[in-house]
C-alpha cells in the first residue's frame, strides 16, 4: 500500500485482489458483465479458455453479475477498507462456481504477477511522479480554495485493466484502473469532484 498526503489528509492506494480474481473468472470464461455499467477486461489479456465453454452459460453470466455487485456493495459499506474480508466464492453447485474452481489458482498467480509489474513500473523517482498526481490534485484545489484541506482519508483500490476506468463506491473509496491512475490528466479529472467533496 502506498500513501500520499499531508497533515490531516491521505490518499492510500493498493492493488485489489478479489475484484481482479472475479474479473479473471469472467474474462477466462468469456462471460458478459453488467450491461448498465461495463467493466473493462483485465490487462494483460486473460486467455479465453475453450474448456470452460460448458459452464459459460447465460445463467453463469447472471450469477457473475450478482456476485460482482454484492462484493462491491460490501466493499463500499465496510467500516475499515483495509480489513475488508475477501469476498465469498460463488455458491456451490452453480456454473459460476465450476468456473471459479477451474481458474482460481491461475487468477491468484496472475494477480501477483500484475502487482509485481505495477510496483516495478512505479518505483523510482521518475515513476513516483506518475503516481503523485493525487497529491497534486489536492494541492491545486487547496490553492483554488485559498485554504488547507479538511482532514480526510481516501482509499483507491487499483485494478490492472486495458483502459481508463473508475467507479466511486462511497465518498472515501474508489475503484480505478491502473491506466487511469497513471495518466496524470485522467487521474486529475476523475479525482477533482471527489476531492472537492472531501476538502
C-alpha positions in Angstrom: 0.0 0.0 0.0 1.2 3.5 -0.9 0.2 6.7 0.9 0.5 10.3 -0.3 -0.7 13.0 2.0 0.0 15.9 4.2 -1.1 16.9 7.7 -4.7 15.8 8.1 -5.3 14.1 4.8 -4.1 11.0 3.0 -4.8 9.1 -0.2 -3.9 5.4 0.0 -3.5 3.1 -3.0 -3.4 -0.7 -3.1 -4.0 -3.5 -5.6 -7.4 -5.1 -5.3 -7.2 -8.9 -5.4 -10.7 -10.0 -5.0 -12.1 -7.9 -7.9 -9.2 -8.9 -10.0 -10.0 -12.6 -9.4 -13.6 -12.0 -10.2 -12.7 -10.3 -13.5 -10.3 -13.1 -14.3 -13.1 -15.7 -14.0 -15.3 -13.5 -16.2 -12.6 -13.0 -18.9 -11.3 -16.6 -18.9 -14.9 -17.8 -19.5 -16.0 -15.1 -21.8 -18.9 -14.0 -19.7 -20.7 -10.8 -20.3 -20.7 -8.3 -17.4 -23.3 -5.7 -16.2 -24.8 -4.0 -19.2 -25.6 -0.8 -17.4 -22.0 -0.3 -16.2 -19.5 -2.1 -18.4 -16.4 -3.2 -16.6 -13.3 -3.4 -18.9 -11.2 -6.5 -19.4 -8.1 -7.2 -17.4 -4.7 -6.3 -18.9 -2.6 -8.1 -19.9 -5.4 -10.0 -21.5 -6.6 -13.2 -19.9 -6.7 -16.1 -22.3 -10.2 -17.3 -23.2 -10.5 -20.9 -22.1 -12.4 -23.1 -24.6 -12.6 -25.9 -22.0 -14.8 -23.6 -19.8 -17.5 -23.2 -22.5 -19.9 -25.9 -21.0 -20.1 -23.7 -17.8 -20.0 -20.3 -19.5 -23.8 -20.1 -19.7 -26.2 -17.1 -19.6 -27.0 -18.3 -16.1 -23.4 -18.1 -15.1 -23.2 -14.6 -16.5 -26.2 -13.6 -14.4 -24.6 -15.2 -11.3 -21.4 -13.4 -12.0 -23.1 -10.0 -12.1 -24.8 -10.7 -8.8 -21.5 -11.9 -7.3 -19.7 -8.7 -8.5 -22.5 -6.4 -7.4 -22.7 -7.9 -3.9 -18.9 -7.7 -3.4 -18.8 -4.1 -4.4 -21.7 -3.3 -2.1 -19.9 -5.0 0.8 -16.6 -3.2 0.0 -18.4 0.1 -0.1 -20.0 -0.5 3.3 -17.0 -1.9 5.2 -16.1 0.1 8.3 -12.3 -0.4 7.6 -11.5 -0.9 3.9 -8.1 -2.3 4.6 -9.7 -5.0 6.8 -12.5 -5.9 4.4 -12.5 -9.7 4.2 -12.2 -11.4 0.8 -15.4 -12.0 -0.9 -17.1 -15.3 -0.7 -16.6 -17.7 -3.6 -19.7 -18.3 -5.8 -22.5 -20.6 -4.5 -21.6 -24.3 -4.6 -23.2 -26.4 -7.4 -23.5 -23.5 -9.8 -21.9 -23.0 -13.2 -20.1 -20.0 -11.8 -18.6 -22.0 -9.0 -17.3 -24.5 -11.6 -15.7 -21.7 -13.5 -14.2 -20.3 -10.3 -12.8 -23.6 -9.2 -11.2 -24.2 -12.6 -9.3 -20.9 -12.7 -8.8 -19.5 -9.2 -5.2 -20.7 -8.8 -4.3 -19.1 -12.1 -6.2 -15.9 -11.1 -4.2 -15.6 -7.9 -0.9 -16.1 -9.8 -2.0 -13.6 -12.5 -2.8 -11.0 -9.8 0.6 -11.5 -8.0 2.4 -11.0 -11.3 0.3 -7.9 -12.2 1.0 -6.4 -8.8 4.8 -7.1 -9.2 4.8 -5.5 -12.6 2.9 -2.4 -11.3 5.3 -2.0 -8.4 8.2 -2.3 -10.7 6.8 0.4 -13.1 6.1 2.8 -10.2 9.3 2.5 -8.3 12.0 5.2 -8.5 11.9 9.0 -8.6 10.6 9.3 -12.2 7.9 6.7 -11.7 6.9 8.3 -8.4 6.0 11.4 -10.3 3.4 9.4 -12.2 1.8 8.1 -9.0 1.9 11.5 -7.3 -1.0 13.1 -9.3 -3.4 12.6 -6.5 -1.4 14.8 -4.2 -1.1 17.4 -6.9 -4.8 17.4 -7.3 -5.3 18.1 -3.6 -2.7 20.9 -3.6 -4.3 22.5 -6.7 -7.7 22.5 -5.1 -6.3 23.9 -1.9 -4.8 26.8 -3.9 -8.0 27.4 -5.7 -10.0 27.5 -2.4 -7.3 29.6 -0.7 -7.1 27.3 2.3 -5.8 24.0 3.5 -7.8 20.8 3.2 -10.0 19.5 5.9 -8.9 16.1 7.3 -9.8 13.1 5.1 -8.7 9.7 4.1 -9.3 8.4 0.6 -8.7 4.8 -0.4 -8.0 3.9 -4.0 -8.2 0.2 -5.0 -6.4 -0.4 -8.3 -7.2 -3.0 -11.0 -5.0 -3.8 -14.0 -7.3 -3.1 -16.9 -7.0 -2.5 -20.6 -8.4 1.1 -20.5 -9.0 4.1 -18.2 -11.9 3.3 -15.9 -13.0 4.2 -12.4 -16.0 3.8 -10.1 -16.7 5.7 -6.8 -18.1 3.2 -4.3 -18.5 5.7 -1.4 -17.2 9.2 -0.7 -13.8 7.9 0.6 -13.4 4.8 -1.6 -12.8 4.4 -5.3 -12.0 1.5 -7.6 -9.8 2.6 -10.6 -7.8 1.1 -13.4 -4.0 1.4 -13.2 -4.2 3.1 -16.6 -6.3 5.9 -15.3 -4.3 6.2 -12.1 -1.0 6.5 -14.1 -2.4 9.1 -16.5 -2.0 12.5 -14.8 -4.7 14.3 -16.8 -7.3 11.5 -16.5 -6.5 11.0 -12.8 -6.9 14.7 -12.1 -10.2 14.9 -13.9 -11.6 11.9 -12.1 -10.3 12.9 -8.6 -11.3 16.6 -8.8 -15.0 16.3 -7.8 -14.2 13.5 -5.3 -11.5 15.6 -3.6 -13.6 18.8 -3.6 -16.3 17.0 -1.7 -13.8 16.0 0.9 -11.6 19.1 1.4 
